[in-house]
Amino acid sequence: MNTESATLTKPNSSFHNFLNLINSKQHELALRIYMFIVLAHWGVHLVQAFQFFVLKCPRPASRGILGSWWTVSLVIQFWHHIEHLLLLHLCSCAVKSNA
């Protein structure tokens, strides 16, 4: 066994403890969470198919449930970075005027 895999599965490691937890006491909860993720993923694809085949949306516009959210999220994050840039500029101006 190489040392890299041995360090990942040491009995004291948090990763090993996590694996023991989801394979014992919390196994049903872990399966339910995994099932939710898989079903949500299928739901995205079903909505994409509905948008493409029934609503006749072009393929790039058929983004499913989360498609519009990603566009909105990108705009919000871009604006957030602009706000930080403005804040840094204001702070640097304030420091220069006090110096």
N, CA, C and O atoms as a GROMACS GRO file, in nm:
protein
  396
    1MET      N    1   0.085  -0.118   0.000
    1MET     CA    2   0.000   0.000   0.000
    1MET      C    3   0.089   0.124   0.000
    1MET      O    4   0.186   0.132   0.075
    2ASN      N    5   0.055   0.221  -0.086
    2ASN     CA    6   0.139   0.340  -0.088
    2ASN      C    7   0.102   0.432   0.029
    2ASN      O    8  -0.003   0.416   0.091
    3THR      N    9   0.189   0.526   0.057
    3THR     CA   10   0.169   0.610   0.175
    3THR      C   11   0.054   0.708   0.158
    3THR      O   12  -0.010   0.748   0.255
    4GLU      N   13   0.025   0.746   0.032
    4GLU     CA   14  -0.083   0.842   0.010
    4GLU      C   15  -0.218   0.782   0.047
    4GLU      O   16  -0.297   0.847   0.116
    5SER      N   17  -0.245   0.660   0.003
    5SER     CA   18  -0.373   0.598   0.038
    5SER      C   19  -0.378   0.560   0.186
    5SER      O   20  -0.485   0.558   0.246
    6ALA      N   21  -0.263   0.532   0.244
    6ALA     CA   22  -0.259   0.498   0.386
    6ALA      C   23  -0.294   0.619   0.472
    6ALA      O   24  -0.357   0.605   0.576
    7THR      N   25  -0.253   0.738   0.428
    7THR     CA   26  -0.283   0.856   0.507
    7THR      C   27  -0.431   0.893   0.498
    7THR      O   28  -0.485   0.953   0.590
    8LEU      N   29  -0.497   0.858   0.388
    8LEU     CA   30  -0.639   0.891   0.373
    8LEU      C   31  -0.727   0.802   0.460
    8LEU      O   32  -0.836   0.844   0.501
    9THR      N   33  -0.683   0.682   0.489
    9THR     CA   34  -0.768   0.588   0.559
    9THR      C   35  -0.714   0.549   0.697
    9THR      O   36  -0.747   0.442   0.749
   10LYS      N   37  -0.632   0.635   0.756
   10LYS     CA   38  -0.585   0.606   0.891
   10LYS      C   39  -0.706   0.598   0.983
   10LYS      O   40  -0.801   0.674   0.966
   11PRO      N   41  -0.705   0.508   1.080
   11PRO     CA   42  -0.818   0.494   1.170
   11PRO      C   43  -0.856   0.624   1.242
   11PRO      O   44  -0.972   0.641   1.277
   12ASN      N   45  -0.762   0.714   1.264
   12ASN     CA   46  -0.792   0.838   1.338
   12ASN      C   47  -0.838   0.950   1.246
   12ASN      O   48  -0.885   1.053   1.293
   13SER      N   49  -0.825   0.932   1.115
   13SER     CA   50  -0.854   1.043   1.025
   13SER      C   51  -1.003   1.077   1.023
   13SER      O   52  -1.088   0.990   1.042
   14SER      N   53  -1.032   1.203   1.000
   14SER     CA   54  -1.172   1.246   0.996
   14SER      C   55  -1.243   1.185   0.876
   14SER      O   56  -1.363   1.158   0.883
   15PHE      N   57  -1.171   1.162   0.766
   15PHE     CA   58  -1.232   1.097   0.649
   15PHE      C   59  -1.276   0.955   0.683
   15PHE      O   60  -1.385   0.912   0.646
   16HIS      N   61  -1.191   0.883   0.754
   16HIS     CA   62  -1.224   0.746   0.796
   16HIS      C   63  -1.344   0.748   0.891
   16HIS      O   64  -1.433   0.663   0.881
   17ASN      N   65  -1.346   0.844   0.983
   17ASN     CA   66  -1.460   0.856   1.075
   17ASN      C   67  -1.588   0.887   0.999
   17ASN      O   68  -1.694   0.833   1.031
   18PHE      N   69  -1.578   0.974   0.898
   18PHE     CA   70  -1.695   1.007   0.816
   18PHE      C   71  -1.747   0.883   0.743
   18PHE      O   72  -1.867   0.858   0.741
   19LEU      N   73  -1.655   0.807   0.683
   19LEU     CA   74  -1.697   0.685   0.613
   19LEU      C   75  -1.762   0.586   0.708
   19LEU      O   76  -1.863   0.524   0.674
   20ASN      N   77  -1.706   0.570   0.826
   20ASN     CA   78  -1.767   0.480   0.925
   20ASN      C   79  -1.906   0.528   0.964
   20ASN      O   80  -1.998   0.447   0.982
   21LEU      N   81  -1.922   0.659   0.978
   21LEU     CA   82  -2.051   0.714   1.018
   21LEU      C   83  -2.158   0.691   0.912
   21LEU      O   84  -2.268   0.647   0.944
   22ILE      N   85  -2.126   0.720   0.784
   22ILE     CA   86  -2.228   0.704   0.680
   22ILE      C   87  -2.252   0.559   0.642
   22ILE      O   88  -2.350   0.527   0.575
   23ASN      N   89  -2.163   0.471   0.684
   23ASN     CA   90  -2.184   0.329   0.657
   23ASN      C   91  -2.237   0.254   0.778
   23ASN      O   92  -2.246   0.132   0.776
   24SER      N   93  -2.273   0.328   0.882
   24SER     CA   94  -2.329   0.262   1.001
   24SER      C   95  -2.454   0.338   1.047
   24SER      O   96  -2.561   0.319   0.990
   25LYS      N   97  -2.440   0.423   1.148
   25LYS     CA   98  -2.556   0.488   1.209
   25LYS      C   99  -2.631   0.580   1.112
   25LYS      O  100  -2.754   0.585   1.114
   26GLN      N  101  -2.560   0.651   1.028
   26GLN     CA  102  -2.622   0.751   0.940
   26GLN      C  103  -2.638   0.702   0.796
   26GLN      O  104  -2.651   0.783   0.704
   27HIS      N  105  -2.638   0.569   0.776
   27HIS     CA  106  -2.644   0.515   0.641
   27HIS      C  107  -2.774   0.553   0.569
   27HIS      O  108  -2.772   0.593   0.453
   28GLU      N  109  -2.886   0.540   0.639
   28GLU     CA  110  -3.015   0.572   0.576
   28GLU      C  111  -3.022   0.721   0.539
   28GLU      O  112  -3.071   0.755   0.432
   29LEU      N  113  -2.974   0.807   0.626
   29LEU     CA  114  -2.973   0.951   0.597
   29LEU      C  115  -2.885   0.981   0.476
   29LEU      O  116  -2.924   1.060   0.389
   30ALA      N  117  -2.767   0.919   0.470
   30ALA     CA  118  -2.677   0.940   0.357
   30ALA      C  119  -2.742   0.895   0.227
   30ALA      O  120  -2.729   0.962   0.124
   31LEU      N  121  -2.813   0.781   0.230
   31LEU     CA  122  -2.882   0.734   0.110
   31LEU      C  123  -2.994   0.828   0.069
   31LEU      O  124  -3.016   0.851  -0.050
   32ARG      N  125  -3.065   0.880   0.166
   32ARG     CA  126  -3.174   0.974   0.135
   32ARG      C  127  -3.120   1.103   0.072
   32ARG      O  128  -3.178   1.156  -0.022
   33ILE      N  129  -3.010   1.153   0.124
   33ILE     CA  130  -2.948   1.273   0.068
   33ILE      C  131  -2.902   1.244  -0.075
   33ILE      O  132  -2.924   1.325  -0.165
   34TYR      N  133  -2.838   1.130  -0.095
   34TYR     CA  134  -2.791   1.093  -0.228
   34TYR      C  135  -2.910   1.077  -0.324
   34TYR      O  136  -2.904   1.121  -0.438
   35MET      N  137  -3.019   1.014  -0.276
   35MET     CA  138  -3.137   0.997  -0.360
   35MET      C  139  -3.197   1.132  -0.398
   35MET      O  140  -3.239   1.151  -0.512
   36PHE      N  141  -3.200   1.228  -0.305
   36PHE     CA  142  -3.250   1.361  -0.335
   36PHE      C  143  -3.167   1.427  -0.444
   36PHE      O  144  -3.222   1.488  -0.537
   37ILE      N  145  -3.034   1.416  -0.434
   37ILE     CA  146  -2.946   1.477  -0.534
   37ILE      C  147  -2.969   1.414  -0.671
   37ILE      O  148  -2.978   1.486  -0.771
   38VAL      N  149  -2.979   1.282  -0.677
   38VAL     CA  150  -3.001   1.213  -0.805
   38VAL      C  151  -3.136   1.252  -0.864
   38VAL      O  152  -3.145   1.281  -0.984
   39LEU      N  153  -3.242   1.253  -0.784
   39LEU     CA  154  -3.375   1.288  -0.835
   39LEU      C  155  -3.380   1.434  -0.879
   39LEU      O  156  -3.445   1.466  -0.979
   40ALA      N  157  -3.314   1.523  -0.807
   40ALA     CA  158  -3.308   1.663  -0.848
   40ALA      C  159  -3.235   1.676  -0.981
   40ALA      O  160  -3.275   1.755  -1.067
   41HIS      N  161  -3.130   1.598  -0.999
   41HIS     CA  162  -3.054   1.600  -1.125
   41HIS      C  163  -3.143   1.551  -1.240
   41HIS      O  164  -3.144   1.610  -1.348
   42TRP      N  165  -3.218   1.445  -1.217
   42TRP     CA  166  -3.312   1.396  -1.319
   42TRP      C  167  -3.416   1.502  -1.350
   42TRP      O  168  -3.452   1.522  -1.466
   43GLY      N  169  -3.465   1.571  -1.245
   43GLY     CA  170  -3.564   1.677  -1.265
   43GLY      C  171  -3.512   1.787  -1.356
   43GLY      O  172  -3.586   1.838  -1.440
   44VAL      N  173  -3.386   1.824  -1.339
   44VAL     CA  174  -3.325   1.925  -1.425
   44VAL      C  175  -3.331   1.878  -1.570
   44VAL      O  176  -3.368   1.955  -1.659
   45HIS      N  177  -3.295   1.752  -1.594
   45HIS     CA  178  -3.295   1.701  -1.732
   45HIS      C  179  -3.436   1.689  -1.788
   45HIS      O  180  -3.456   1.712  -1.907
   46LEU      N  181  -3.533   1.652  -1.706
   46LEU     CA  182  -3.671   1.645  -1.754
   46LEU      C  183  -3.722   1.783  -1.793
   46LEU      O  184  -3.790   1.796  -1.895
   47VAL      N  185  -3.692   1.883  -1.714
   47VAL     CA  186  -3.733   2.020  -1.748
   47VAL      C  187  -3.661   2.066  -1.875
   47VAL      O  188  -3.721   2.134  -1.958
   48GLN      N  189  -3.534   2.031  -1.890
   48GLN     CA  190  -3.462   2.066  -2.012
   48GLN      C  191  -3.528   2.002  -2.134
   48GLN      O  192  -3.545   2.068  -2.237
   49ALA      N  193  -3.564   1.875  -2.123
   49ALA     CA  194  -3.630   1.807  -2.234
   49ALA      C  195  -3.764   1.872  -2.265
   49ALA      O  196  -3.798   1.890  -2.382
   50PHE      N  197  -3.841   1.908  -2.163
   50PHE     CA  198  -3.969   1.975  -2.182
   50PHE      C  199  -3.949   2.109  -2.254
   50PHE      O  200  -4.023   2.143  -2.346
   51GLN      N  201  -3.850   2.185  -2.209
   51GLN     CA  202  -3.823   2.314  -2.272
   51GLN      C  203  -3.784   2.297  -2.418
   51GLN      O  204  -3.825   2.376  -2.503
   52PHE      N  205  -3.704   2.196  -2.448
   52PHE     CA  206  -3.653   2.177  -2.584
   52PHE      C  207  -3.759   2.118  -2.676
   52PHE      O  208  -3.780   2.170  -2.786
   53PHE      N  209  -3.826   2.010  -2.634
   53PHE     CA  210  -3.917   1.939  -2.722
   53PHE      C  211  -4.059   1.996  -2.724
   53PHE      O  212  -4.124   1.997  -2.828
   54VAL      N  213  -4.108   2.042  -2.610
   54VAL     CA  214  -4.247   2.089  -2.603
   54VAL      C  215  -4.256   2.240  -2.627
   54VAL      O  216  -4.336   2.286  -2.708
   55LEU      N  217  -4.173   2.316  -2.556
   55LEU     CA  218  -4.177   2.461  -2.571
   55LEU      C  219  -4.098   2.510  -2.692
   55LEU      O  220  -4.105   2.628  -2.726
   56LYS      N  221  -4.023   2.420  -2.756
   56LYS     CA  222  -3.943   2.452  -2.875
   56LYS      C  223  -3.839   2.561  -2.849
   56LYS      O  224  -3.809   2.642  -2.937
   57CYS      N  225  -3.784   2.562  -2.729
   57CYS     CA  226  -3.675   2.655  -2.700
   57CYS      C  227  -3.549   2.605  -2.770
   57CYS      O  228  -3.531   2.484  -2.783
   58PRO      N  229  -3.462   2.696  -2.814
   58PRO     CA  230  -3.335   2.649  -2.870
   58PRO      C  231  -3.254   2.577  -2.763
   58PRO      O  232  -3.269   2.605  -2.644
   59ARG      N  233  -3.168   2.486  -2.805
   59ARG     CA  234  -3.093   2.405  -2.708
   59ARG      C  235  -3.014   2.487  -2.608
   59ARG      O  236  -3.017   2.454  -2.489
   60PRO      N  237  -2.942   2.594  -2.649
   60PRO     CA  238  -2.869   2.672  -2.547
   60PRO      C  239  -2.961   2.740  -2.445
   60PRO      O  240  -2.919   2.767  -2.333
   61ALA      N  241  -3.085   2.767  -2.483
   61ALA     CA  242  -3.178   2.832  -2.390
   61ALA      C  243  -3.250   2.732  -2.301
   61ALA      O  244  -3.315   2.771  -2.204
   62SER      N  245  -3.240   2.604  -2.332
   62SER     CA  246  -3.306   2.500  -2.251
   62SER      C  247  -3.214   2.460  -2.138
   62SER      O  248  -3.143   2.360  -2.146
   63ARG      N  249  -3.214   2.540  -2.033
   63ARG     CA  250  -3.119   2.518  -1.924
   63ARG      C  251  -3.180   2.452  -1.803
   63ARG      O  252  -3.112   2.436  -1.701
   64GLY      N  253  -3.305   2.412  -1.810
   64GLY     CA  254  -3.366   2.341  -1.699
   64GLY      C  255  -3.400   2.432  -1.582
   64GLY      O  256  -3.415   2.553  -1.597
   65ILE      N  257  -3.413   2.370  -1.466
   65ILE     CA  258  -3.455   2.441  -1.345
   65ILE      C  259  -3.351   2.544  -1.302
   65ILE      O  260  -3.387   2.657  -1.266
   66LEU      N  261  -3.225   2.507  -1.305
   66LEU     CA  262  -3.120   2.594  -1.253
   66LEU      C  263  -3.060   2.687  -1.357
   66LEU      O  264  -2.980   2.774  -1.322
   67GLY      N  265  -3.097   2.670  -1.482
   67GLY     CA  266  -3.034   2.748  -1.589
   67GLY      C  267  -3.044   2.898  -1.568
   67GLY      O  268  -2.944   2.969  -1.578
   68SER      N  269  -3.164   2.946  -1.540
   68SER     CA  270  -3.179   3.090  -1.522
   68SER      C  271  -3.109   3.134  -1.394
   68SER      O  272  -3.058   3.246  -1.386
   69TRP      N  273  -3.107   3.046  -1.293
   69TRP     CA  274  -3.040   3.082  -1.167
   69TRP      C  275  -2.892   3.108  -1.189
   69TRP      O  276  -2.836   3.200  -1.129
   70TRP      N  277  -2.827   3.026  -1.273
   70TRP     CA  278  -2.683   3.044  -1.294
   70TRP      C  279  -2.654   3.178  -1.360
   70TRP      O  280  -2.554   3.242  -1.329
   71THR      N  281  -2.742   3.221  -1.452
   71THR     CA  282  -2.723   3.351  -1.515
   71THR      C  283  -2.738   3.463  -1.412
   71THR      O  284  -2.656   3.554  -1.406
   72VAL      N  285  -2.841   3.454  -1.331
   72VAL     CA  286  -2.863   3.554  -1.226
   72VAL      C  287  -2.746   3.553  -1.127
   72VAL      O  288  -2.698   3.659  -1.087
   73SER      N  289  -2.702   3.436  -1.089
   73SER     CA  290  -2.591   3.424  -0.995
   73SER      C  291  -2.463   3.486  -1.051
   73SER      O  292  -2.389   3.553  -0.979
   74LEU      N  293  -2.438   3.464  -1.180
   74LEU     CA  294  -2.319   3.522  -1.243
   74LEU      C  295  -2.324   3.674  -1.239
   74LEU      O  296  -2.224   3.739  -1.208
   75VAL      N  297  -2.440   3.731  -1.269
   75VAL     CA  298  -2.456   3.877  -1.266
   75VAL      C  299  -2.435   3.930  -1.124
   75VAL      O  300  -2.367   4.030  -1.104
   76ILE      N  301  -2.495   3.862  -1.027
   76ILE     CA  302  -2.481   3.906  -0.887
   76ILE      C  303  -2.335   3.900  -0.843
   76ILE      O  304  -2.285   3.993  -0.779
   77GLN      N  305  -2.266   3.792  -0.876
   77GLN     CA  306  -2.125   3.779  -0.837
   77GLN      C  307  -2.039   3.884  -0.906
   77GLN      O  308  -1.948   3.940  -0.845
   78PHE      N  309  -2.068   3.911  -1.034
   78PHE     CA  310  -1.991   4.014  -1.106
   78PHE      C  311  -2.010   4.149  -1.037
   78PHE      O  312  -1.913   4.220  -1.012
   79TRP      N  313  -2.136   4.184  -1.006
   79TRP     CA  314  -2.162   4.311  -0.938
   79TRP      C  315  -2.095   4.315  -0.801
   79TRP      O  316  -2.044   4.419  -0.760
   80HIS      N  317  -2.094   4.202  -0.731
   80HIS     CA  318  -2.030   4.194  -0.600
   80HIS      C  319  -1.881   4.228  -0.612
   80HIS      O  320  -1.826   4.298  -0.527
   81HIS      N  321  -1.815   4.179  -0.716
   81HIS     CA  322  -1.674   4.210  -0.736
   81HIS      C  323  -1.653   4.357  -0.771
   81HIS      O  324  -1.555   4.417  -0.729
   82ILE      N  325  -1.745   4.414  -0.847
   82ILE     CA  326  -1.737   4.558  -0.878
   82ILE      C  327  -1.750   4.640  -0.748
   82ILE      O  328  -1.677   4.737  -0.728
   83GLU      N  329  -1.843   4.599  -0.661
   83GLU     CA  330  -1.857   4.668  -0.533
   83GLU      C  331  -1.727   4.665  -0.453
   83GLU      O  332  -1.688   4.766  -0.394
   84HIS      N  333  -1.661   4.548  -0.450
   84HIS     CA  334  -1.534   4.537  -0.378
   84HIS      C  335  -1.428   4.626  -0.441
   84HIS      O  336  -1.349   4.689  -0.370
   85LEU      N  337  -1.426   4.632  -0.572
   85LEU     CA  338  -1.330   4.718  -0.640
   85LEU      C  339  -1.354   4.865  -0.603
   85LEU      O  340  -1.260   4.939  -0.576
   86LEU      N  341  -1.480   4.907  -0.602
   86LEU     CA  342  -1.513   5.044  -0.562
   86LEU      C  343  -1.475   5.071  -0.417
   86LEU      O  344  -1.422   5.177  -0.386
   87LEU      N  345  -1.501   4.975  -0.330
   87LEU     CA  346  -1.465   4.990  -0.189
   87LEU      C  347  -1.314   5.002  -0.171
   87LEU      O  348  -1.266   5.087  -0.095
   88LEU      N  349  -1.238   4.919  -0.242
   88LEU     CA  350  -1.092   4.928  -0.233
   88LEU      C  351  -1.043   5.063  -0.284
   88LEU      O  352  -0.952   5.123  -0.227
   89HIS      N  353  -1.104   5.110  -0.391
   89HIS     CA  354  -1.065   5.242  -0.446
   89HIS      C  355  -1.094   5.352  -0.345
   89HIS      O  356  -1.011   5.440  -0.324
   90LEU      N  357  -1.213   5.348  -0.283
   90LEU     CA  358  -1.248   5.449  -0.183
   90LEU      C  359  -1.153   5.445  -0.063
   90LEU      O  360  -1.113   5.549  -0.011
   91CYS      N  361  -1.118   5.323  -0.020
   91CYS     CA  362  -1.026   5.310   0.094
   91CYS      C  363  -0.888   5.363   0.059
   91CYS      O  364  -0.823   5.430   0.140
   92SER      N  365  -0.842   5.333  -0.063
   92SER     CA  366  -0.711   5.381  -0.100
   92SER      C  367  -0.709   5.533  -0.113
   92SER      O  368  -0.609   5.596  -0.081
   93CYS      N  369  -0.820   5.593  -0.160
   93CYS     CA  370  -0.830   5.739  -0.166
   93CYS      C  371  -0.830   5.799  -0.027
   93CYS      O  372  -0.767   5.902  -0.004
   94ALA      N  373  -0.899   5.735   0.066
   94ALA     CA  374  -0.904   5.785   0.204
   94ALA      C  375  -0.766   5.778   0.269
   94ALA      O  376  -0.726   5.869   0.342
   95VAL      N  377  -0.694   5.670   0.244
   95VAL     CA  378  -0.560   5.656   0.301
   95VAL      C  379  -0.466   5.761   0.243
   95VAL      O  380  -0.385   5.819   0.316
   96LYS      N  381  -0.477   5.785   0.112
   96LYS     CA  382  -0.390   5.886   0.048
   96LYS      C  383  -0.420   6.027   0.099
   96LYS      O  384  -0.330   6.109   0.116
   97SER      N  385  -0.550   6.056   0.123
   97SER     CA  386  -0.584   6.191   0.170
   97SER      C  387  -0.541   6.213   0.314
   97SER      O  388  -0.515   6.327   0.354
   98ASN      N  389  -0.532   6.106   0.394
   98ASN     CA  390  -0.488   6.119   0.534
   98ASN      C  391  -0.337   6.121   0.547
   98ASN      O  392  -0.285   6.162   0.650
   99ALA      N  393  -0.267   6.078   0.444
   99ALA     CA  394  -0.121   6.069   0.451
   99ALA      C  395  -0.054   6.203   0.430
   99ALA      O  396   0.069   6.212   0.432
   0.00000   0.00000   0.00000
